[in-house]
């Protein structure tokens, strides 16, 4: 007999608990999203890798703007996730550096390049070397920030840092190739 009223009480309480669990927040304030996930990290890595591949395919004078847009897209990918705050800042700092380079060395005589639905602005041909140096410094700083992460962030930030750092080799090889071509002609 004792169990019967308890069963009835539990059955009556369950729908209320279920409704409370699915009740959306009453205020209009956007809720924060917890983000440390393999999927999001992979998405950022993919944006950086695909962007890097695309940027290698365009002429050197357009690469700075191409990389700027790539780092902007990568930073936007994580912008809504507080757990990726430092990664977003690091990626946006690279973008800001490249934006400053574009402002400092614009090439008004060369038309913009349209490629894969994107438009890239050129820099002056003799500014490629200092622009690449500024890009390398910004990537080094971003990589350092990412590699300082601790705890559960560490694995995710290390994956992003590996891609950010790998662009250094790409830019150096592009510069070396350009210097060799200049000497041969």
Secondary structure, 3 states (H helix, E strand, C coil): CHHHHHHHHHHHHHHHHHHHHHCCCCCCCCCCECCCCHHHHHHHHHHHHHHHHHHHHCCHHHHHHHHHHHHHHHHHHHCCEHHHHHHHHHHHHHHHHHHHHHHHCECCCCCCEEECCEEECCECHHHHHHHHHHHHHHHHHHHHHHHCCCCCHHHHHHHHHHHHHHHHHHHHHHHHHHHHHHHHC
